[in-house]
Each structure stands twice: as structure tokens, then as C-alpha cells.
């Protein structure tokens, strides 16, 4: 599980597009035969995906 820490609202106002993507964008959600999870301290949520291809996970 990937863990992302919270960012200061004061700092986020000055982030570039590249920095915003680094902090908040999940580049790839689905990976073959894996369960992938991202926990975000920002909203205290877990986002995830499972992609069984060759068998059960």
C-alpha cells in the first residue's frame, strides 16, 4: 500500500502543475494480478483496484 501524507493548504496554493500531479495524481491504478491500494492522509481514504488475470487474488 502506498501512503501519501497531507500537504499544507498554504503550500498547495503555490504548487506547479507538475508538483500537483506528483502529490495527488495516481498514475496507474490497475496492475495485472495485483491488488494496489493508495492511502491518503488528506481525506483519510483508501483508493484501490484489483485486476485478476491469471488467477484469483
N, C-alpha and C positions, 0 to 999 in steps of 0.2 A: 504494500500500500504506500503510495506516495503521500506525503504530508506537506501541506502548504500553510505557512504561517500568515498571520494577519499583517496587513500593511496599514500604515498610518494614513488616515484620510487627508491629512495636511500634505504628506509626501506625494500621494497619488495624484493630486492636482497638477503636479509638475512632471509626471512621467511622460516619456515619449511613447509613441505608438509601439515601438519595439519593446520597451520596458513593460508596458501594459500587457502585451502578449506573453512576455516571459512570466509575469506574475499571475495572470488569470486564465489564459487560454490553455485548454487541454488539447494538445496537438493531435494525438491519436488515441481513440477510445477503445477500438476493437483490435485484439491481437489473437491470432489463431491459437486455439487450445489453451487459452489463459483466461483467468479472471483478473481484471485490472480495476483497482479502486484508487480514488483520489479523495483524501480527507482535507477539507478546507476549514481552517480556524475562523475564517471571515464570517461565514454563516453557520458554522458547525454542521456541515453537511458532508455526506459521502456520496460521490458520484462514481458509478461503475458500469462495467459491461462484462459479459461473458460470451465467448464465441467457441462453442464446441464444434470441432471439425472432424477429428479422427476418433472421438470417443466422448465419454461423459467427463465432466469436470468435477 
